[in-house]
Amino acid sequence: MSIIIDSKTRLLVQGITGSAARHHTKLMMEYGTKIVAGVRPGAGGTKVHGIDIFDTVKEAMHAQQPNATILFIPAKVMKYAAFEALDAGLKTLVMVSEHIPLHDTMEIISRANQCHARVIGPNTPGVISPSERCKVGFLPSAYYLPGHVGVASRSGTLTYEIVSRLSKVGIGQSACFGIGGDPIVGTPFPDMLRLFQSDPETQVILLIGEIGGSMEEEAAELVRKGIITKPVVAYISGRTAPSDKKMGHAGAIIIGDRGTIASKLDAFERAGIPVAEIPNHVVGLVEDAFRKIK
């Protein structure tokens, strides 16, 4: 089994006629994802890669019964597309776009909570479940192997780098989530820890964080309190970032003492979470975690 997405996922692609959406729709299908419909207002009745396109999400829901959607939608109109999906009854939304206005993101997440729906992103490379041959997004599937490490990351590129090193030594993944690089995301680290804790396929949890925000500290607190009992290891980028500059994602914003590399390392140390100094050291930490649970 997997969490959030699996072999039973029936995916809708909103904005499917765009060049990026067309390209990644093809790659998702080749990996094994069941894409059942696309939506593009005005393009209803046409097809992309053999997939029927509808003018509205409601029409797609009636015809093909998707249970998840990926939104290749421009940031300035993302809110309206997300609301359309939620109002139609979809319970899993993956929003890949960045630069969505913060108030729009807050409204989307609030509406999703009211609808008991899950939002991944915004500004996410997506989600992949190797054992289920399902991916929703543009994570490079060649890097992933079925296994028992649950990965949650704020950085797409770092995810590919670190996961490729794990896979190279035969350490596979139960699921990998790009939670998003924006200041506000739908499923932050604490939520991901709870999901992995309840997933029988996940034995070790890997967090790939960065400076800015407080979700690493909040995740560490769950481990320190014993709410998360599975072994957790981490890598945090930004050790050498100048203290007076904003680095990387929009979410890499430091306010006061919260969000600094020192704050995050201290929180992880108090929780007993080992943190790799460089990406290459993550493999050893994960191997150590598996040895301790055998």
Residue frames as qw, qx, qy, qz and C-alpha x, y, z in Angstrom:
[[0.000, 0.887, 0.461, 0.000, 0.00, 0.00, 0.00],
 [0.388, 0.207, -0.046, 0.897, 0.99, 3.66, -0.12],
 [0.071, -0.630, -0.495, 0.594, -0.29, 6.96, 1.23],
 [0.213, 0.631, 0.027, -0.745, -2.34, 9.57, -0.64],
 [0.616, 0.509, -0.366, -0.478, -1.62, 8.09, -4.09],
 [0.539, -0.210, 0.815, 0.028, -1.46, 4.45, -5.24],
 [0.126, 0.013, 0.848, 0.515, -2.35, 2.12, -8.09],
 [0.098, 0.630, 0.770, -0.027, -6.04, 2.96, -7.59],
 [0.029, -0.588, -0.063, 0.806, -5.48, 6.69, -8.14],
 [0.434, 0.613, 0.572, 0.329, -7.55, 8.00, -11.06],
 [0.327, -0.417, -0.012, 0.848, -5.89, 11.26, -12.03],
 [0.322, 0.879, 0.346, 0.062, -7.36, 14.39, -13.57],
 [0.512, -0.084, 0.111, 0.848, -4.99, 16.88, -15.22],
 [0.111, 0.913, 0.332, -0.210, -6.22, 20.47, -15.03],
 [0.074, 0.871, -0.315, -0.371, -4.61, 22.64, -17.69],
 [0.818, -0.052, 0.537, 0.197, -3.68, 19.56, -19.72],
 [0.665, 0.691, 0.216, 0.184, -3.27, 21.38, -23.05],
 [0.084, -0.938, 0.323, 0.089, -0.25, 23.43, -21.95],
 [0.620, 0.559, -0.548, 0.057, 3.16, 22.32, -23.20],
 [0.048, -0.430, 0.796, -0.423, 4.51, 21.35, -19.76],
 [0.699, -0.027, 0.481, -0.529, 1.29, 19.55, -18.87],
 [0.858, 0.397, -0.199, -0.256, 1.32, 17.60, -22.14],
 [0.428, 0.544, -0.696, 0.193, 4.92, 16.55, -21.59],
 [0.150, -0.299, 0.800, -0.499, 4.47, 15.42, -18.01],
 [0.811, 0.087, 0.210, -0.539, 1.12, 13.79, -18.70],
 [0.801, 0.406, -0.426, -0.108, 2.93, 11.50, -21.14],
 [0.276, 0.436, -0.765, 0.385, 5.69, 10.72, -18.61],
 [0.489, -0.195, 0.579, -0.622, 3.20, 10.03, -15.83],
 [0.889, 0.199, -0.004, -0.413, 1.29, 7.64, -18.08],
 [0.664, 0.462, -0.584, 0.070, 4.49, 5.86, -19.10],
 [0.030, -0.396, 0.766, -0.506, 5.35, 5.34, -15.44],
 [0.223, -0.238, -0.945, 0.027, 1.98, 3.71, -14.79],
 [0.169, 0.261, 0.429, -0.848, -0.25, 6.49, -13.46],
 [0.183, 0.527, 0.807, 0.193, -3.88, 6.09, -14.48],
 [0.068, 0.267, 0.000, -0.961, -4.81, 9.44, -16.04],
 [0.269, 0.459, 0.847, -0.015, -8.50, 9.37, -16.81],
 [0.206, 0.864, 0.433, 0.152, -9.33, 12.92, -17.92],
 [0.383, -0.026, -0.025, 0.923, -8.10, 16.43, -18.58],
 [0.050, 0.854, 0.478, -0.200, -9.75, 19.82, -18.19],
 [0.273, -0.141, 0.197, 0.931, -9.26, 22.92, -20.29],
 [0.329, 0.662, 0.433, -0.516, -12.16, 25.37, -20.73],
 [0.433, 0.708, -0.203, -0.518, -12.99, 25.60, -24.42],
 [0.202, 0.456, -0.831, -0.246, -11.15, 22.40, -25.36],
 [0.637, 0.017, 0.665, -0.388, -13.89, 19.95, -24.38],
 [0.849, 0.445, 0.174, -0.227, -14.33, 17.10, -26.84],
 [0.512, 0.696, -0.501, 0.053, -10.66, 16.99, -27.86],
 [0.950, -0.274, -0.060, 0.137, -7.91, 14.66, -26.64],
 [0.061, 0.821, -0.558, 0.104, -4.31, 14.80, -25.40],
 [0.043, 0.368, -0.926, 0.075, -2.34, 11.54, -25.64],
 [0.392, -0.207, -0.855, -0.267, -5.67, 9.77, -26.05],
 [0.136, -0.349, -0.702, 0.605, -7.12, 11.30, -22.87],
 [0.005, -0.738, -0.576, -0.351, -10.56, 12.90, -23.11],
 [0.183, 0.013, -0.227, 0.956, -10.65, 16.63, -22.33],
 [0.127, -0.729, -0.673, -0.016, -13.61, 18.33, -20.69],
 [0.077, 0.712, 0.075, 0.693, -14.55, 21.97, -20.28],
 [0.433, -0.662, 0.251, -0.558, -15.17, 21.69, -16.54],
 [0.004, -0.294, 0.900, -0.321, -14.08, 19.54, -13.61],
 [0.620, 0.094, 0.498, -0.599, -17.72, 18.69, -12.91],
 [0.798, 0.420, -0.214, -0.376, -18.08, 17.21, -16.41],
 [0.412, 0.467, -0.775, 0.104, -14.88, 15.21, -15.97],
 [0.284, -0.194, 0.785, -0.515, -16.05, 13.92, -12.60],
 [0.760, 0.217, 0.267, -0.551, -19.35, 12.77, -14.05],
 [0.778, 0.484, -0.323, -0.236, -17.75, 11.01, -17.02],
 [0.662, 0.401, -0.594, 0.218, -14.57, 9.48, -15.57],
 [0.759, -0.633, -0.124, -0.087, -14.75, 9.63, -11.74],
 [0.510, 0.463, -0.469, 0.553, -11.21, 10.85, -11.01],
 [0.661, -0.673, -0.319, 0.096, -10.18, 10.88, -7.34],
 [0.514, -0.555, 0.074, 0.650, -7.12, 13.16, -7.57],
 [0.471, 0.853, 0.165, 0.154, -6.04, 16.11, -9.66],
 [0.571, -0.261, 0.105, 0.771, -2.80, 17.79, -10.64],
 [0.198, 0.925, 0.276, -0.173, -3.08, 21.46, -11.49],
 [0.528, 0.023, 0.282, 0.801, -0.84, 22.83, -14.24],
 [0.032, 0.880, 0.448, 0.152, -2.51, 26.20, -13.81],
 [0.308, 0.544, -0.151, 0.766, -1.01, 29.73, -13.85],
 [0.303, -0.164, -0.635, 0.692, -0.47, 31.12, -10.35],
 [0.172, -0.004, 0.103, -0.980, -2.82, 34.07, -10.76],
 [0.683, -0.088, -0.242, -0.683, -5.84, 31.82, -11.44],
 [0.328, 0.111, -0.922, 0.172, -4.84, 28.80, -9.35],
 [0.255, 0.053, 0.638, -0.725, -7.37, 29.64, -6.63],
 [0.661, 0.235, -0.007, -0.713, -10.31, 29.39, -9.01],
 [0.649, 0.255, -0.682, -0.218, -9.13, 26.08, -10.49],
 [0.179, 0.104, -0.879, 0.429, -8.50, 24.63, -7.03],
 [0.427, 0.115, 0.448, -0.777, -11.92, 25.77, -5.80],
 [0.710, 0.239, -0.328, -0.575, -13.50, 24.16, -8.86],
 [0.518, 0.189, -0.834, 0.042, -11.79, 20.87, -8.06],
 [0.008, -0.008, 0.782, -0.623, -12.74, 20.98, -4.38],
 [0.527, 0.169, 0.217, -0.804, -16.33, 21.95, -5.09],
 [0.710, 0.228, -0.502, -0.438, -16.59, 19.03, -7.51],
 [0.911, -0.340, 0.082, -0.218, -15.59, 16.62, -4.75],
 [0.748, 0.398, -0.433, 0.309, -11.91, 15.89, -5.42],
 [0.716, -0.698, -0.028, 0.009, -10.00, 15.02, -2.26],
 [0.706, -0.345, 0.242, 0.569, -6.35, 15.16, -3.43],
 [0.384, 0.921, 0.042, 0.044, -4.90, 18.25, -5.14],
 [0.715, -0.235, 0.176, 0.635, -1.28, 18.57, -6.30],
 [0.222, 0.967, 0.106, -0.068, -0.43, 22.18, -7.15],
 [0.808, 0.050, 0.103, 0.577, 2.87, 22.46, -9.01],
 [0.274, 0.793, 0.107, 0.534, 2.85, 26.21, -9.73],
 [0.487, -0.309, -0.338, 0.744, 4.96, 28.67, -7.77],
 [0.061, 0.041, 0.022, 0.997, 4.37, 32.38, -7.05],
 [0.288, -0.617, -0.672, -0.290, 0.75, 31.80, -6.02],
 [0.164, -0.609, 0.177, -0.755, -0.36, 34.79, -3.91],
 [0.125, 0.102, -0.853, 0.497, -0.15, 33.86, -0.24],
 [0.474, 0.095, 0.395, -0.781, -3.74, 34.84, 0.50],
 [0.742, 0.220, -0.388, -0.500, -4.89, 32.63, -2.37],
 [0.476, 0.183, -0.847, 0.151, -2.94, 29.69, -0.96],
 [0.125, -0.030, 0.705, -0.697, -4.44, 30.30, 2.47],
 [0.644, 0.159, 0.091, -0.743, -7.94, 30.33, 1.00],
 [0.693, 0.234, -0.622, -0.279, -7.30, 27.13, -0.94],
 [0.309, 0.124, -0.870, 0.363, -6.00, 25.30, 2.14],
 [0.329, 0.039, 0.516, -0.790, -8.90, 26.59, 4.24],
 [0.736, 0.195, -0.161, -0.628, -11.42, 25.39, 1.66],
 [0.595, 0.233, -0.768, -0.044, -9.60, 22.04, 1.40],
 [0.034, 0.087, -0.818, 0.568, -9.80, 21.58, 5.18],
 [0.548, 0.127, 0.284, -0.776, -13.53, 22.30, 5.09],
 [0.795, 0.290, -0.307, -0.437, -13.88, 19.68, 2.33],
 [0.806, -0.357, 0.472, -0.004, -11.66, 17.15, 4.15],
 [0.806, 0.574, -0.041, 0.138, -9.31, 17.22, 1.16],
 [0.714, -0.437, 0.207, 0.506, -5.51, 17.03, 0.92],
 [0.407, 0.908, -0.101, 0.004, -3.38, 19.67, -0.81],
 [0.790, -0.202, 0.187, 0.547, 0.22, 18.97, -1.84],
 [0.395, 0.376, 0.198, 0.814, 2.14, 22.13, -2.68],
 [0.636, 0.771, 0.016, -0.037, 2.11, 24.73, -4.01],
 [0.193, 0.816, -0.546, 0.006, 5.51, 24.91, -5.71],
 [0.719, -0.297, 0.622, -0.086, 5.95, 21.14, -5.59],
 [0.196, 0.377, -0.794, -0.434, 7.52, 18.62, -7.98],
 [0.765, -0.075, -0.372, -0.521, 4.78, 16.24, -6.88],
 [0.687, -0.339, 0.559, -0.318, 4.43, 12.81, -5.30],
 [0.599, 0.346, -0.680, -0.244, 5.64, 9.35, -6.27],
 [0.778, -0.295, 0.471, -0.293, 4.89, 5.86, -4.95],
 [0.185, 0.506, -0.787, -0.301, 7.42, 3.46, -6.52],
 [0.243, 0.001, 0.964, -0.108, 5.81, 0.22, -5.35],
 [0.459, 0.560, 0.580, -0.374, 2.46, 1.32, -6.79],
 [0.399, 0.173, 0.544, 0.717, 3.95, 2.64, -10.06],
 [0.029, 0.871, 0.466, 0.156, 2.11, 5.91, -9.57],
 [0.373, -0.227, -0.110, 0.893, 3.44, 9.44, -9.72],
 [0.105, 0.891, 0.435, 0.082, 1.62, 12.74, -9.76],
 [0.189, -0.912, 0.172, 0.321, 4.01, 15.44, -10.86],
 [0.646, 0.711, -0.272, 0.052, 7.37, 15.60, -12.55],
 [0.544, -0.624, 0.559, 0.038, 9.74, 13.74, -10.24],
 [0.457, 0.525, -0.665, -0.271, 12.24, 11.81, -12.44],
 [0.923, -0.195, 0.078, -0.323, 11.00, 8.24, -11.97],
 [0.790, 0.373, -0.449, 0.187, 14.32, 6.63, -12.94],
 [0.095, 0.539, -0.597, 0.586, 15.78, 7.63, -9.55],
 [0.600, -0.319, 0.374, -0.631, 13.19, 5.78, -7.44],
 [0.384, 0.087, -0.918, -0.039, 13.00, 2.20, -6.18],
 [0.709, -0.508, -0.307, -0.380, 10.30, 0.43, -4.16],
 [0.488, 0.133, -0.662, 0.553, 11.31, 0.21, -0.52],
 [0.493, -0.631, -0.583, 0.135, 10.69, 1.40, 3.02],
 [0.310, -0.235, -0.175, 0.904, 12.00, 4.97, 3.32],
 [0.116, 0.852, 0.509, 0.047, 9.34, 7.66, 3.42],
 [0.429, -0.005, 0.077, 0.900, 10.75, 10.90, 2.02],
 [0.049, 0.915, 0.399, -0.030, 9.34, 14.40, 2.51],
 [0.550, -0.073, 0.127, 0.822, 11.24, 17.34, 1.05],
 [0.101, 0.845, 0.198, -0.487, 11.02, 21.10, 0.59],
 [0.070, 0.685, -0.486, -0.539, 13.42, 20.97, -2.37],
 [0.896, 0.386, 0.053, -0.213, 12.85, 19.16, -5.63],
 [0.547, 0.668, -0.492, 0.110, 16.47, 19.14, -6.80],
 [0.180, -0.513, 0.757, -0.364, 17.81, 17.98, -3.44],
 [0.833, 0.006, 0.405, -0.376, 15.22, 15.21, -3.42],
 [0.857, 0.483, -0.163, -0.070, 16.44, 13.86, -6.75],
 [0.280, 0.678, -0.623, 0.270, 20.07, 14.11, -5.62],
 [0.361, -0.396, 0.727, -0.429, 19.60, 12.32, -2.31],
 [0.868, 0.117, 0.325, -0.356, 17.09, 9.70, -3.49],
 [0.753, 0.558, -0.346, -0.053, 19.34, 8.77, -6.41],
 [0.114, 0.562, -0.754, 0.320, 22.14, 8.07, -3.90],
 [0.622, -0.164, 0.614, -0.458, 19.82, 5.90, -1.80],
 [0.890, 0.339, 0.092, -0.291, 18.60, 3.95, -4.80],
 [0.496, 0.663, -0.560, 0.019, 22.15, 3.45, -6.06],
 [0.009, 0.364, -0.872, 0.327, 22.92, 1.38, -2.93],
 [0.356, -0.205, -0.892, -0.190, 19.59, -0.46, -3.07],
 [0.001, 0.340, 0.648, -0.681, 17.63, 1.56, -0.50],
 [0.019, -0.450, -0.657, -0.604, 14.15, 2.07, -1.89],
 [0.164, -0.041, 0.243, -0.955, 11.33, 4.40, -0.99],
 [0.171, 0.454, 0.846, -0.220, 7.77, 3.77, 0.17],
 [0.230, 0.865, 0.413, 0.171, 6.73, 7.21, -1.10],
 [0.431, -0.118, -0.008, 0.895, 8.33, 10.55, -1.81],
 [0.048, 0.881, 0.471, -0.005, 6.59, 13.89, -1.36],
 [0.308, 0.229, -0.004, 0.923, 7.72, 17.29, -2.51],
 [0.124, -0.646, -0.649, 0.383, 5.78, 19.26, 0.08],
 [0.229, 0.880, 0.280, 0.309, 6.47, 22.58, -1.68],
 [0.566, 0.038, -0.170, 0.806, 8.91, 25.44, -1.39],
 [0.109, -0.669, -0.185, -0.712, 6.46, 28.25, -0.62],
 [0.082, -0.334, 0.558, -0.755, 6.02, 29.81, 2.85],
 [0.642, 0.011, 0.475, -0.602, 2.60, 28.18, 3.23],
 [0.316, 0.170, -0.858, -0.367, 1.98, 24.62, 2.00],
 [0.739, -0.231, -0.240, -0.586, -0.95, 22.28, 2.29],
 [0.952, -0.258, -0.167, 0.012, 0.86, 19.33, 3.89],
 [0.037, 0.834, -0.492, 0.247, 3.87, 20.49, 5.94],
 [0.352, 0.362, -0.835, 0.220, 6.44, 18.25, 7.65],
 [0.345, -0.137, 0.717, -0.589, 4.42, 17.58, 10.84],
 [0.800, 0.240, 0.128, -0.535, 1.51, 16.27, 8.76],
 [0.677, 0.454, -0.566, -0.123, 3.88, 14.15, 6.67],
 [0.035, 0.349, -0.860, 0.370, 5.38, 12.60, 9.79],
 [0.593, 0.034, 0.554, -0.584, 1.93, 11.54, 10.98],
 [0.813, 0.394, -0.154, -0.400, 1.13, 10.03, 7.58],
 [0.519, 0.460, -0.716, 0.076, 4.37, 8.06, 7.47],
 [0.244, -0.286, 0.772, -0.513, 3.92, 6.97, 11.11],
 [0.719, 0.149, 0.443, -0.515, 0.61, 5.33, 10.17],
 [0.718, 0.511, -0.356, -0.311, 1.93, 3.74, 6.96],
 [0.892, -0.294, 0.342, 0.021, 2.99, 0.09, 7.47],
 [0.827, 0.468, 0.038, 0.308, 5.21, 0.22, 4.36],
 [0.200, 0.818, -0.286, 0.457, 7.37, 3.03, 5.81],
 [0.831, -0.332, -0.323, 0.309, 10.06, 1.97, 8.28],
 [0.477, -0.321, -0.052, 0.817, 12.41, 4.99, 8.20],
 [0.202, 0.920, 0.335, -0.011, 11.48, 8.63, 7.56],
 [0.540, -0.024, 0.136, 0.830, 13.76, 11.09, 5.77],
 [0.078, 0.931, 0.289, -0.210, 13.13, 14.83, 5.98],
 [0.547, 0.184, 0.196, 0.793, 14.92, 17.10, 3.51],
 [0.106, -0.898, -0.371, 0.212, 14.54, 20.62, 4.84],
 [0.457, 0.453, 0.030, 0.765, 16.05, 24.04, 4.47],
 [0.178, -0.207, -0.378, 0.885, 16.45, 27.27, 6.38],
 [0.296, -0.117, -0.191, -0.929, 13.39, 29.45, 6.81],
 [0.705, -0.308, -0.371, -0.519, 10.02, 28.79, 8.36],
 [0.368, -0.456, 0.652, -0.480, 9.44, 26.63, 11.41],
 [0.907, 0.012, -0.158, -0.389, 8.10, 23.32, 10.11],
 [0.639, 0.286, -0.664, 0.262, 11.37, 21.47, 10.82],
 [0.055, -0.277, 0.634, -0.720, 11.23, 22.62, 14.45],
 [0.707, -0.082, 0.165, -0.683, 7.56, 21.60, 14.66],
 [0.870, 0.168, -0.437, -0.155, 8.35, 18.19, 13.19],
 [0.398, 0.324, -0.717, 0.473, 11.21, 17.69, 15.64],
 [0.373, -0.267, 0.468, -0.755, 8.85, 18.43, 18.53],
 [0.883, -0.011, -0.119, -0.453, 6.59, 15.54, 17.49],
 [0.767, 0.231, -0.567, 0.192, 9.57, 13.21, 17.60],
 [0.114, 0.370, -0.611, 0.690, 10.80, 14.60, 20.94],
 [0.572, -0.200, 0.321, -0.727, 7.38, 14.06, 22.51],
 [0.284, -0.080, 0.955, -0.039, 7.24, 10.45, 21.27],
 [0.647, 0.460, 0.246, -0.556, 4.27, 11.04, 18.98],
 [0.730, 0.559, -0.366, -0.143, 6.44, 9.83, 16.08],
 [0.755, -0.475, 0.451, -0.008, 8.19, 6.60, 17.03],
 [0.883, 0.369, 0.140, 0.253, 9.67, 5.51, 13.70],
 [0.574, -0.380, 0.154, 0.709, 13.31, 6.52, 13.16],
 [0.340, 0.925, 0.169, 0.001, 13.72, 9.91, 11.49],
 [0.602, -0.231, 0.204, 0.736, 16.86, 11.22, 9.78],
 [0.228, 0.925, 0.239, -0.185, 17.32, 14.57, 8.07],
 [0.533, 0.081, 0.189, 0.821, 19.31, 16.84, 5.85],
 [0.032, 0.907, 0.307, -0.287, 18.92, 20.64, 6.03],
 [0.566, 0.430, 0.174, 0.681, 20.30, 22.90, 3.33],
 [0.049, -0.909, -0.101, -0.402, 21.52, 26.37, 4.16],
 [0.762, -0.473, -0.163, 0.412, 24.35, 25.75, 6.63],
 [0.509, -0.140, 0.120, 0.841, 26.55, 28.30, 4.86],
 [0.128, 0.762, 0.462, 0.436, 23.83, 30.78, 3.86],
 [0.181, 0.234, -0.238, 0.925, 24.62, 34.41, 4.82],
 [0.088, -0.456, -0.756, 0.460, 22.38, 35.43, 7.71],
 [0.142, 0.526, 0.149, -0.825, 21.30, 38.68, 6.04],
 [0.288, 0.242, -0.586, -0.718, 20.11, 37.18, 2.74],
 [0.810, 0.159, 0.331, -0.456, 17.00, 35.31, 1.59],
 [0.078, -0.377, 0.864, 0.324, 18.07, 32.08, -0.04],
 [0.054, 0.094, 0.972, 0.208, 16.33, 29.76, -2.47],
 [0.123, -0.541, -0.783, -0.281, 12.59, 29.24, -2.18],
 [0.246, -0.621, -0.101, -0.737, 10.05, 31.79, -1.07],
 [0.783, -0.548, -0.262, -0.134, 9.71, 29.67, 2.06],
 [0.746, -0.021, -0.295, 0.597, 13.36, 30.18, 3.03],
 [0.065, -0.752, 0.028, -0.656, 12.57, 33.25, 5.13],
 [0.531, -0.174, -0.626, 0.543, 14.09, 33.66, 8.59],
 [0.279, -0.763, -0.137, -0.567, 12.20, 35.68, 11.20],
 [0.526, -0.726, 0.333, -0.293, 14.03, 36.38, 14.44],
 [0.269, -0.475, 0.837, -0.038, 15.66, 33.25, 15.87],
 [0.748, 0.214, 0.586, -0.226, 13.06, 30.94, 14.33],
 [0.761, 0.637, 0.092, -0.077, 13.96, 29.36, 11.01],
 [0.076, 0.814, -0.572, -0.061, 17.74, 29.70, 11.31],
 [0.726, 0.259, -0.637, 0.027, 20.02, 26.75, 10.69],
 [0.092, 0.281, -0.749, 0.593, 21.01, 26.89, 14.36],
 [0.596, -0.079, 0.323, -0.730, 17.37, 26.72, 15.46],
 [0.877, 0.176, -0.259, -0.364, 16.66, 23.72, 13.28],
 [0.579, 0.320, -0.709, 0.243, 19.82, 21.82, 14.21],
 [0.137, -0.257, 0.661, -0.691, 19.14, 22.45, 17.90],
 [0.746, -0.008, 0.157, -0.647, 15.55, 21.21, 17.60],
 [0.858, 0.237, -0.428, -0.157, 16.67, 18.05, 15.80],
 [0.342, 0.353, -0.753, 0.438, 19.44, 17.40, 18.32],
 [0.376, -0.190, 0.554, -0.718, 17.00, 17.69, 21.23],
 [0.851, 0.118, 0.047, -0.509, 14.68, 15.24, 19.45],
 [0.634, -0.297, 0.702, 0.133, 17.51, 12.79, 18.77],
 [0.757, 0.616, 0.212, -0.050, 17.21, 13.16, 14.98],
 [0.600, -0.301, 0.385, 0.633, 20.56, 12.70, 13.21],
 [0.400, 0.876, 0.075, -0.260, 21.25, 15.35, 10.56],
 [0.806, 0.197, 0.235, 0.506, 23.62, 14.83, 7.64],
 [0.236, -0.667, 0.101, 0.699, 26.15, 17.60, 7.07],
 [0.191, 0.405, -0.544, -0.710, 26.21, 17.00, 3.30],
 [0.806, 0.172, -0.103, -0.557, 23.81, 15.11, 1.00],
 [0.617, 0.333, -0.712, -0.027, 26.23, 12.21, 0.56],
 [0.001, 0.226, -0.820, 0.526, 26.08, 11.47, 4.29],
 [0.688, -0.069, 0.116, -0.713, 22.34, 10.78, 4.23],
 [0.790, 0.145, -0.561, -0.198, 22.87, 7.23, 2.96],
 [0.386, 0.180, -0.778, 0.461, 24.92, 6.29, 6.02],
 [0.303, -0.102, 0.473, -0.821, 22.34, 7.75, 8.40],
 [0.789, 0.050, -0.148, -0.594, 19.53, 5.81, 6.72],
 [0.703, 0.177, -0.687, 0.053, 21.57, 2.61, 6.84],
 [0.107, 0.177, -0.718, 0.665, 22.20, 3.18, 10.55],
 [0.550, -0.062, 0.227, -0.802, 18.47, 3.69, 11.12],
 [0.844, 0.088, -0.388, -0.361, 17.63, 0.37, 9.46],
 [0.514, 0.213, -0.766, 0.322, 20.29, -1.46, 11.48],
 [0.129, -0.173, 0.594, -0.775, 18.78, -0.16, 14.72],
 [0.697, 0.008, 0.143, -0.702, 15.30, -1.48, 13.95],
 [0.756, 0.199, -0.592, -0.196, 16.42, -4.98, 12.94]]
